[in-house]
């Protein structure tokens, strides 16, 4: 954890304490969190600079404006349609891009992220988006919880079950070129490959009121031996749709 000037020291040290990280004004660590006037970012000099969760500009802004609205595959898979806007738990938040799309389409969405640094980056991104005119209403529909997703879903009682649970577990890429993007490299470094996908799907099926949606690369195997009831496909992605299972 580092900061450029004394103006940011208090916030940086508070975050470092919350995240169990060391802190110093200047650091040469290969991977570090940086607090400055742009908010919180993850600094990786070897990958070309800082990355932060930005819901205001860049890819998220482009997808919000030109992503296809409720006609895009993700929205169809979730079950968004006229007169119906489901509540969603995204149990594998990552960089929160799909969560932001769903929030921009009207969904109230709770993101679960076990990796504490990612959870902090998402929380910072939400705070900055709430303070921006074009994204404030969208960001107000978003919340992030730092928790183990299996434990979190297990703890929910029936009054808190969402309409939809969305899963996008980390998938090991066979194509090295897919790791060129530094955000994906960092995600793999922080999170690693999914080890609990089947357990997560099992509890998700018991806690969703209407459906569970699993995002997979096109051609990837199913997340478990359970068979989906439907799928929505796009050029590079497949959304497997599962019906809830009641004990």
C-alpha positions as CSV (number, residue, x, y, z in Angstrom):
1,X,0.0,0.0,0.0
2,X,1.5,3.4,-1.0
3,X,0.5,7.0,-1.5
4,X,2.1,9.9,-3.3
5,X,1.7,12.7,-0.7
6,X,0.8,13.1,3.0
7,X,-2.8,14.1,2.0
8,X,-3.6,10.4,1.3
9,X,-1.6,8.8,4.2
10,X,-4.5,8.4,6.7
11,X,-6.8,6.7,4.2
12,X,-3.9,4.5,2.9
13,X,-3.0,3.4,6.4
14,X,-6.6,2.6,7.3
15,X,-7.0,0.5,4.2
16,X,-3.7,-1.2,4.8
17,X,-4.8,-2.1,8.3
18,X,-8.2,-3.4,7.1
19,X,-6.5,-5.5,4.4
20,X,-3.6,-6.7,6.5
21,X,-1.1,-5.0,4.2
22,X,2.2,-3.2,4.9
23,X,2.2,0.5,4.1
24,X,4.7,3.1,3.1
25,X,4.7,6.4,1.1
26,X,7.0,4.9,-1.5
27,X,7.3,1.2,-2.3
28,X,9.1,-0.9,-4.9
29,X,6.9,-4.0,-4.4
30,X,6.0,-5.7,-7.7
31,X,2.3,-5.4,-6.9
32,X,0.8,-2.8,-4.6
33,X,-2.3,-0.7,-3.9
34,X,-2.0,3.0,-4.5
35,X,-4.2,5.7,-3.0
36,X,-4.2,9.1,-4.7
37,X,-6.6,11.7,-6.1
38,X,-7.9,9.2,-8.6
39,X,-9.1,6.8,-5.9
40,X,-7.8,3.3,-5.2
41,X,-5.8,1.4,-7.8
42,X,-3.7,-1.7,-8.1
43,X,-0.3,-0.9,-9.3
44,X,1.7,-3.4,-11.3
45,X,4.7,-1.8,-12.9
46,X,5.6,-4.9,-14.8
47,X,2.2,-4.8,-16.5
48,X,2.4,-1.2,-17.5
49,X,0.8,0.7,-14.7
50,X,-2.3,1.0,-12.4
51,X,-5.7,-0.6,-12.8
52,X,-8.8,0.4,-11.0
53,X,-12.5,-0.4,-11.0
54,X,-13.9,2.4,-13.1
55,X,-17.6,2.5,-13.7
56,X,-17.6,6.1,-15.1
57,X,-15.4,5.8,-18.2
58,X,-13.6,3.3,-20.4
59,X,-15.0,-0.1,-21.2
60,X,-17.8,0.1,-18.6
61,X,-19.0,3.4,-20.0
62,X,-18.9,2.1,-23.6
63,X,-20.8,-1.0,-22.7
64,X,-23.4,1.0,-20.8
65,X,-24.0,3.2,-23.8
66,X,-23.6,0.7,-26.6
67,X,-24.0,-2.8,-25.1
68,X,-27.4,-3.6,-26.5
69,X,-29.6,-2.9,-23.5
70,X,-32.0,-5.7,-22.5
71,X,-31.5,-7.4,-25.8
72,X,-27.9,-8.4,-25.1
73,X,-27.2,-12.1,-24.2
74,X,-26.4,-11.4,-20.5
75,X,-29.7,-9.6,-20.0
76,X,-31.6,-12.4,-21.7
77,X,-29.9,-15.1,-19.6
78,X,-30.7,-13.2,-16.4
79,X,-34.3,-13.0,-17.4
80,X,-34.6,-9.3,-17.9
81,X,-37.7,-8.4,-19.8
82,X,-40.5,-5.8,-19.9
83,X,-42.1,-5.6,-16.5
84,X,-39.6,-7.8,-14.8
85,X,-36.3,-6.7,-13.3
86,X,-34.8,-9.4,-11.1
87,X,-32.7,-9.0,-8.0
88,X,-29.3,-10.5,-8.4
89,X,-26.4,-11.9,-6.4
90,X,-23.2,-12.0,-8.4
91,X,-21.3,-14.6,-6.4
92,X,-18.0,-14.2,-8.3
93,X,-17.6,-10.5,-8.7
94,X,-14.1,-10.2,-10.2
95,X,-13.8,-6.7,-11.8
96,X,-17.6,-6.3,-11.5
97,X,-18.2,-5.5,-15.2
98,X,-21.1,-7.8,-15.7
99,X,-22.6,-6.6,-12.3
100,X,-22.4,-3.0,-13.6
101,X,-24.1,-3.9,-16.8
102,X,-27.0,-5.5,-14.9
103,X,-27.2,-2.5,-12.5
104,X,-27.3,-0.2,-15.5
105,X,-30.3,-2.2,-16.8
106,X,-32.1,-1.7,-13.5
107,X,-31.2,-4.7,-11.4
108,X,-30.3,-4.4,-7.7
109,X,-27.2,-6.4,-7.4
110,X,-25.1,-7.7,-4.5
111,X,-21.5,-8.7,-5.4
112,X,-19.6,-11.3,-3.4
113,X,-15.8,-11.2,-3.6
114,X,-13.6,-13.3,-1.5
115,X,-10.4,-11.6,-2.5
116,X,-10.1,-8.6,-0.2
117,X,-8.1,-6.4,-2.5
118,X,-10.6,-6.9,-5.3
119,X,-13.5,-6.2,-2.9
120,X,-11.8,-2.9,-1.8
121,X,-11.3,-1.9,-5.5
122,X,-14.9,-2.5,-6.3
123,X,-16.1,-0.6,-3.2
124,X,-13.9,2.3,-4.2
125,X,-15.3,2.2,-7.8
126,X,-18.9,2.3,-6.5
127,X,-18.1,5.3,-4.2
128,X,-16.6,7.2,-7.1
129,X,-19.5,6.3,-9.4
130,X,-22.1,7.4,-6.8
131,X,-20.5,10.8,-6.9
132,X,-20.8,11.1,-10.7
133,X,-23.9,12.4,-12.3
134,X,-24.1,9.8,-15.1
135,X,-23.6,6.8,-12.9
136,X,-24.9,7.7,-9.5
137,X,-28.3,6.0,-9.9
138,X,-26.7,2.9,-11.3
139,X,-24.1,2.7,-8.6
140,X,-26.7,3.1,-5.9
141,X,-28.1,-0.3,-7.0
142,X,-24.7,-2.0,-6.3
143,X,-23.2,-3.3,-3.1
144,X,-20.1,-5.5,-2.5
145,X,-19.6,-8.0,0.3
146,X,-16.1,-9.3,1.1
147,X,-17.0,-12.9,1.9
148,X,-16.6,-16.5,0.8
149,X,-19.5,-17.0,-1.6
150,X,-20.4,-20.5,-0.4
151,X,-20.5,-19.4,3.2
152,X,-22.4,-16.2,2.3
153,X,-25.1,-18.0,0.3
154,X,-25.4,-20.7,2.9
155,X,-26.1,-18.0,5.6
156,X,-29.0,-16.5,3.7
157,X,-32.5,-17.2,5.0
158,X,-35.5,-17.4,2.7
159,X,-36.4,-13.8,3.0
160,X,-33.0,-12.8,1.5
161,X,-32.9,-15.1,-1.4
162,X,-32.5,-13.3,-4.7
163,X,-34.3,-13.9,-7.9
164,X,-31.1,-14.8,-9.7
165,X,-27.6,-15.9,-8.7
166,X,-24.9,-15.3,-11.3
167,X,-21.7,-17.2,-11.4
168,X,-18.6,-16.5,-13.5
169,X,-15.9,-18.7,-12.1
170,X,-12.3,-18.3,-13.1
171,X,-11.6,-20.5,-16.1
172,X,-8.0,-21.5,-17.0
173,X,-7.2,-20.2,-20.4
174,X,-5.6,-22.5,-23.0
175,X,-4.7,-19.6,-25.2
176,X,-1.8,-17.5,-23.8
177,X,-2.9,-14.6,-26.0
178,X,-6.0,-14.3,-23.8
179,X,-3.7,-13.2,-20.9
180,X,-2.2,-10.2,-22.7
181,X,-4.7,-7.9,-21.1
182,X,-3.2,-6.8,-17.8
183,X,-6.5,-6.8,-15.9
184,X,-6.9,-10.5,-16.6
185,X,-3.3,-11.2,-15.7
186,X,-3.9,-9.4,-12.4
187,X,-7.1,-11.3,-11.8
188,X,-5.4,-14.6,-12.3
189,X,-2.6,-13.5,-9.9
190,X,-5.0,-12.4,-7.2
191,X,-7.7,-15.1,-7.5
192,X,-6.1,-18.1,-9.3
193,X,-8.3,-20.7,-10.9
194,X,-11.7,-21.7,-9.5
195,X,-11.5,-24.5,-7.0
196,X,-15.1,-24.4,-5.7
197,X,-17.3,-24.1,-8.7
198,X,-19.4,-27.2,-8.2
199,X,-19.9,-26.5,-4.5
200,X,-20.9,-22.9,-5.3
201,X,-23.3,-24.1,-8.0
202,X,-24.9,-26.5,-5.6
203,X,-25.6,-23.9,-2.9
204,X,-26.7,-21.3,-5.5
205,X,-29.3,-23.7,-6.8
206,X,-30.7,-23.9,-3.3
207,X,-30.8,-20.1,-2.7
208,X,-32.0,-18.6,-6.0
209,X,-35.8,-18.0,-6.3
210,X,-35.9,-18.2,-10.1
211,X,-32.7,-19.2,-11.8
212,X,-28.9,-19.6,-11.6
213,X,-26.9,-18.4,-14.5
214,X,-23.3,-19.6,-15.1
215,X,-21.1,-17.8,-17.6
216,X,-18.7,-20.0,-19.5
217,X,-16.3,-19.6,-22.5
218,X,-17.8,-20.9,-25.6
219,X,-16.9,-24.6,-25.9
220,X,-16.0,-25.0,-22.2
221,X,-17.3,-27.9,-20.3
222,X,-20.2,-27.6,-17.9
223,X,-19.3,-26.3,-14.4
224,X,-20.5,-29.6,-12.9
225,X,-22.4,-32.8,-13.8
226,X,-25.7,-31.0,-13.4
227,X,-27.4,-30.2,-16.7
228,X,-28.7,-26.7,-17.5
229,X,-32.3,-26.3,-18.6
230,X,-31.3,-23.7,-21.2
231,X,-28.5,-21.7,-22.5
232,X,-28.0,-18.3,-24.2
233,X,-24.9,-18.1,-26.5
234,X,-22.9,-15.3,-28.0
235,X,-19.8,-15.2,-30.1
236,X,-17.3,-16.1,-27.4
237,X,-19.5,-16.8,-24.4
238,X,-22.2,-19.2,-23.2
239,X,-24.6,-18.6,-20.4
240,X,-25.9,-21.9,-18.8
241,X,-29.3,-21.5,-17.1
242,X,-30.3,-23.7,-14.2
243,X,-33.6,-24.1,-12.4
244,X,-33.5,-23.9,-8.6
245,X,-33.4,-27.1,-6.6
246,X,-35.3,-27.3,-3.3
247,X,-34.4,-29.8,-0.7
